Amino acid sequence: MTDTALATRHVPADLPDRIQHYIDGQFVDSTDGDTFDVLEPVTNEVYLQAAAGKKADIDLAVAAAKRAFDEGPWPRMLPRERSRILHRIADIVESRDARLAELESFDSGLPITQALGQARRAAENFRFFADLIVAQADDTYKVPGRQINYVNRKPIGVAGLITPWNTPFMLESWKLGPALATGNTVVLKPAEFTPLSASLWAGIFEEAGLPKGVFNLVNGLGEEAGDALVKHPDVPLISFTGESRTGQIIFGNAAPYLKGLSMELGGKSPAIVFADADLEAAVDATIFGVFSLNGERCTAGSRILVQRDIYDEFVERYAAQAKRVVVGDPQDPKTEVGALVHPEHYEKVMSYIEIGKTEGRLVAGGGRPDGFPTGNYVAPTVFADVPRDARIFQEEIFGPVVAITPFDTDEEALELANGVKYGLAAYVWTNDLKRAHNFAQAIDAGMVWLNSNNVRDLRTPFGGVKASGLGHEGGYRSIDFYTHQQAVHITLGAVHNPTFGKSTPAAEQAEAAESEEG
């Protein structure tokens, strides 16, 4: 992109110059008036000021959410009534997908076509949970003639939602949908790098008819606003998506309050390509799997393990295709890789590329692409012959950088795949049916795709193992996380109590105790 192109690049109309919090149905500044700068990633220029929330602002938001939960109609509505409002939210999001994508792309650097897909996915998230909450059925257990036991689900209270800066609007919907569907109230703390699209939720929710106080939003830094939300005694649930180190801090800070935690953390996901795989499909999928969303995705297949029989051909084809990936203005529909979200993150990714040059063989990319003198642009970068102890093999980079490593046997491939601290996703490419299933089940990963790219089914559990997370969300797992499951027991016949203090013969006591067990 030339300086002339930068001067004529598309900037969304009607951009705000400031963003406030949204607490108890009102847009408000921080109690101390503090703000922070928000940059757009193509020029790294400040384009708005956002209210910088701190403990006092979190306290106000939690109080509003708790009041709405304790006194308001939302938790007491029939599931069908909540469902109608969630469907209206989905309709509004769907009708504004182009505008949402435009703002998301400008704020985050995501290519506009990919941002549009994320906006549509956000609508689908609300629609999915709107349907699921109406279809929800709970278990009943019978002991004929004696007892019936049933499960009564109840919303828990104020849910604290802390979301990341990659695909922010969609990931906010992934938490907001089930939290609201189950009758909870929420306080959302979006990522400070990308607050723009989050600021749109308030208007969408008001238009859809969500009662006042059910949704609250506090912007701010993680170590201030996020920390206060995690430590607040009136927030029994925290759902967090972000890096593993932050997840460890949240785990420790939530422990004294015994909060419910759902944390989707980092990843260093392997894509394993066996010699019998469809090579063209595997190359296409693994190119997309690491370079889509600018490589800023937790499930990116950032380690590609290739069987030695096809290794040289794979590397050659992969490097050639990576060089053809279109880098450009995020707002240009032809762009496949845009600008990384923030200069801090850009510097981190570039530092890993320099490390990689000492650890592997650079076959594509390797720095700032030609024609992009400014902005957070990184050329799609490919390292081959990367050893298992290399930092670019072991550590999450979260950018358009991939490490390719050869293997000889299935056993070696499995050892390499599992040889990192993360365990979020994995991708296996083979036409051997037995190998595919056995290998998938042996991988330490919460999710595995066989001969497939990252295609999500919202009914399935989403989450990781090891350093990649705690708990799962998706489908009924989200319903489980956002509700209490209360067991209710009812005696239908004579009450069978062991009797103490009446000199009851031991045989009668034993018979009464046995009847309790059902």
N, C-alpha and C positions, 0 to 999 in steps of 0.2 A: 504494500500500500504506500503510495507516494504521499508527499506533503500536500499535493493538490487534492488527492483523493480524501485525505483526512479533512481538508477544509470543506469538502462538499459531502462528507458522509452524512448518513441519515441520523437525525436526532428526533426522538418522539416529540410530538406536539404536547403542549400543556403539562410539561414536567413540573412537579412541585419544587419549591426551593427550600422547603422544610417539611419534616415529618414529626408528628407528635405521638404521644402514647394514646391509647384508647382504653379508658377505664370507666366502668359503670355507665356505658352508653354515651360518653363524652370524649371528644378529643382534647387532650390536656398536655401542657408542657411539664417538664420535670419540676418537682417541688423546689429544687435549688436553681432552676433555670439553665442547667448545664446542657451542652450539646456536643456532638462529635461530627467530624467531617465524613462524608461519603463520596468515594471516588468512582468515576466510570472508567473501565479498564482499558479502553482504547487509547485515551490520552493521559490517564491518571490525574485528571483535573477534578477538583472538588465541584460537584454539581448540586449538592444540597447539604443541609444541616439536619441531623436527627436528634431528637430529645434523648439525652443520656440518662437512662433510668438507674436508680440506686435503691438501697434498701427501703427508703421512705416511699418510693413509687411502687415497689413490689408490695409493700404492706397495704397500700391503698387498693391495688388491683386484687390482691387476695381477699381483702375484706369485702369488696364488691362481689367477687365470685362466690364467696362463702355465704353471703347474704342471699344471693340469687339461688344458691343450692338449698339453704335452710328454709327460706320463706317464699321463693318464687315458684312459678308453675312448671318449669322445665323438667325437673326430676319426676314430677307427678303426672305428666302427660302420658296418655296411652302411647305405646310404640308407634301406632299408625299416625298419630298426630305429629310426633317428632319426625317420622319418616316423610311426611308431606313437606315439612320445612326443609329437610335435607335435600329432597328432590328439587325444590325451588332453588336452593343454593346451587345445585348441579346445573340446572337450566341457565341460571345467570352466568355462571362461569363459562359454560359452553357457548353462550351467545356472545361473550366478550373475549373469546380465545385469542383473536388476532391482537387486540390491545394488550392483553396480559402477556402474550409472547413478546410483543414489541418492548414492553417495559422490562421484562425479565432479561431479555437479550441485552438491552442497553446497560442494565445494572450489573449483570453477572459476566458478560462476555460470551454467553452461550450462543451458538449459531441459531439464527431465527427459526429455521425449520425444526430444529430439535427442541427449542423452547416452545414452539407451537404444540408439538407432541406432548410435552410435559403439562401444558395448560389443559389439554383435552384429557390427559390422564387424571388431573386433579378433579375434574368434573366426574369422571368415572369412579374415583375413590368415594366421593360422597354418594353417588347413586348406588354403589355396591353396598355400603353400610346402611343406607336407607332401606334397601330391600332386605338385608340380612336381619336387621333388628325386628322386622315384622315377622319374618319366618322363624325367628329364634324359638326353639323348643327345649325345655329342660326336663331332666330325668325324674321319673317317679319309680319307686321301688315298693313292692307289695309283699307282705306276709299274709296270705289269705286268711281272713277271719280274725286276724290279730292286730295288724299294724300296717299303716301306709306311711311312706317317707317321700318327701319331694324336695326339690331344689328351688329355692326362691332367689332369683338374681336381683341385686340392688346396686344402683350407682354408688360410687365410693365417696365422691365429694369434689374437691378442687383438684384438677389435674394440671400439673406444671409441664408444659411442653417446650422443649429447647431444641431448636432446629438449625441445620447447617446452611452454608452459603452455596452449596452446589444444588441445582434444581430446587431452589428454596420454596417456591409456591406449591409445587407438587408434593414435596416432603412435608410441608405444613398440612396439606389436605390429608395426607396419609395418617396423621395423628389427630387432627381436628375431627375428621369423619367419625371414627369409632368412639372417641371420647364424648362427642356430643350425642351420637346416636344412642348411647347407653344411658344418657341422662345426667352426665357429669357437667360441671361448669369448668371453664379453663382460663389459665393465664399463659399466653404465648410469649416466649422470648426468642425472637428471630435473630439470626446471625447479624453481627454489626456490619459486615462487609456488604450485605445485600438486603437492606430493609425495605426497598421500594415496593415490591409486589406484596409483601406482608401487610403493608398499610392499606391495601385494597379490601382486605377481608371485612373490615368494619362496615363499609358501605354495602357490600354484598349481603352480609348477615342481616343488617337492618332492613334492606329491601325484601329479603326472604321472610322476615317476621320472627327472627330469633329474639326472645325476650331480653330486655336490658340486663346487663350484668353477667349473662351466661358466657360471653366472650370478652376477654380483656387482653390487651397487648401492651407490653412494656419493652421498648427498645433499650439497648445499652450493651456494655461490654460484658463478656462472660464472667470475668472475675468480680464484677460488681452486681449487675442485675441478675445474671444467671446464678451466681453464688447465693444471693439473697433468696431466690426462689427455691433452690435446693434445700436451704436451711430453714425455710419457713415452717413452723409447727402445724399450720393449718393447711398444708399441701401434702396429702398422703401419698400422691402418685407423682413420679417423674418419668417422662418418656424423653429420651435423649438420643440424638443421632450426631455423631462427630468422631473425633479422633480418640484413640484408645487411652492416651495419657489423661485427657480430660475426663474420660469415663471413670478412670481410677480415682480421680479427685472427687467426682460426684459420688461415687460409691462410698468413699470414706466420709464425706460430709453428710450423706443421707443416713448413715448407719445409726447415729444416736437416736434418730426418730423412727427407725424400722420402717422406712417408706417402701412402697412398692416401686420397683425399678424395672424399666425396659430400656436396654441400651444397645443400639446398633452402632458398632464402632468400626475400626479400620479394617483394611483387607490388603492382602498381597496374593490375589487369587491366581492359581495356576490354570493354564489351558494345556492339556496333554494331547499331543497329536501322534497317533500311532501310524505305522507305515501303511496300514491297510485303509486309512481314512480317505474320504473324498478330499483330495488336496486343495482343489479350487474353493470348495465350500469352507474348508478349514481356514485357508488364508483370508478369505473375505470376512468370515466371522471374527477371527482374531484381530484383524485390522480394525473392524468396527468396535470390537470389545474393549480396546484400549484407547482408541483415538476419539470415539464419540464422547459427547459432553466435555470436550477438551481434555479427556483423560481424568477429569475431576469427578470420578465416580468410585464408590466404595467397592463395587463388584467388578471393577475393571480386571480383565485377564492380563495382568501386567508381567506375569512370568509365563513364557511359552516353552514347554518342554516337548522336544521333537525327537522321535526315534531316529537313530543314526542312519538307517537305510535311506531316508528321504531328507535328512537334515540339510545338506548343501543346497538341494533344489528348493526346499522350503525357504531357507534364509534368502536365497537369491530372489525368489518371487516376492517374498514379503518385503524386502528392502526396496525393490523396484516399485511396488504398489504404494508403500509408505511415502515415497518421494513424490507420488502423484496426488496425495491427499491435498485438497484445496484449503489453504490457509487464507483467511481474509476477514473483512469487516463482519462482525457478528450479525449485522442487519442485512447482509447480502444473502439472498436465497441460495446462491451457489457455494457459499462457505461451508466447509465440513469441520474445520477446527478454527475457533475464534481466539479471543484473547483470554488469558488466565485472569482470575477474578480480581487480583490485587497485587501491587508491587511486592509486598512481603512474601506472598506465595510464589510469585514469579522468581524471586531471588532464591527461594528454597529449591524450586525445581531446577533452576540453572546450576545451583551448587551440586545437585546430584548428578547432573549431566557431566560436570567436570570430574566428579568422582568416578563415574562410569568409564570415562576415557582411560583411566588407569586400571580398570578391572575387566573390561571386555573389549571386543572389536567393534568399533563404530562403523555401521554399514548404511546408516541414513540419518539425516538431521544432525543434531549436535550443537544447537545454539539458536540464536535469533535468525529467522528466515530472511532471505534477501528481500529488499523492498519494504521492510517494516522498521523504520528507524526509531519509532516510539511505540509505546503501549506494551502490554504484557504478552507478547507473541513468542511462542516457542515452536520451532519446526518439529513435526513428528519425528521422534528420535528412536532408533533401533540399535541395540547392542547385541552382538552374537558372541558365542563361546563364553558365556558368563558363568563363572564357577559358583558353587552353592554357598560359599562363605562370603561372597561379594556383598557389599552393602546394598547395591542396586538390586540384588536378588532377595535380600532379607527385609529391607525396610520399605515402608509405603512412601511413594514419591507423590502420588496424586496429581499426575500431569501426563502429557502425551509422550511417555517414555516407557519402553518395553525391553525386557531382558529375555534373550533366547538361549536355551541350554540344551545340549544333546543328551540322550540316554540310550542304553542298549536293551535292557530287559524291563519287563513289567515291574519287577521288584525294585529296580533302580528308579523307575518313574514314580512309583508310589513313595519311595523314600524322599525323593526330591520334592514331590508335591506336598508332603506333610512336614517338610523340614524347615518351616518358618513358624513364628509365634502366632500367626493369624490363622483363621479358619472360617472365612465368610462364604465364599463361592468357589466353584471349580467347574471346568468345562472339559469334557472328554470327547475326543474324536476318534472313532474306530467303527468298523463294520462288523466286528466280532461281537455277537450278542452276549455271549457268556462273559467275555472280558468286560464289556461295557458295564453290565450290572454289578459284577463282582468288584471291579475297580472303583466304581462310583460309591459303593457301600463301604469301601475301605478308606476312602479319603476323609480326612478330618476337615469337614466343611459343613456348614449348615444347609447349603443348597448346592446341587450339582445339576448341570445341564449336559445331556448326552446328545451329541451331534446337533447342537442347538446353541443359538446365542441367548442372551439374557432376556428371555420372554417370560413375563410374569403372569401367573394365575393368582388373582387376589384371594382365592380361597385357601391357598397353601401357606404354611408358616414361613415367615421371613425373619432370618436372624442367623447368627454365627456361633462358633465355638471358640475356645481358647481366648486370645486377645481381641477377637472380633465381636464380642458382645455378650449380653446377658438377657436371656428370655427371647421370646418370639412374638411377633405381631403378624397380622394377616388373618382374614377369615375369623373363625371362632376363637382363635388365640387372642385376637384383639378384644373380643367380647369378654373373654376370661380375664384379661389384664385390667380392663376398666370397670369390672363389677366384682362385688362380693358374691360368693356362692354360699348362701345360707341354707343349711339343712333343717327341714321342719319334720318332726316325727309325731304321728297321731296314733293313739291306741284305738282299735276298732272293737275289741271284745273286752273281756274282763281284764282288769289291771293285774298284772303279774309282778308283784313286788316281793323281793326277799324281805322277810319280816324280822327285824331285830327287836329285842327287848320284850318279847311275848312268850318266851320259852317254846318257840316253834320247833318241832322235831327237825333234826338235821336233814332228814330225807326230804321234807317239804321245802326247806330252804334250797336244797340242791335242785329240786324240780322247778321252783320259781326262778332260780338263776338261769337254768337251762332255757326256760321259755323266753328270757330276755334276748337270747342270742339270735332268735329268728332263724 
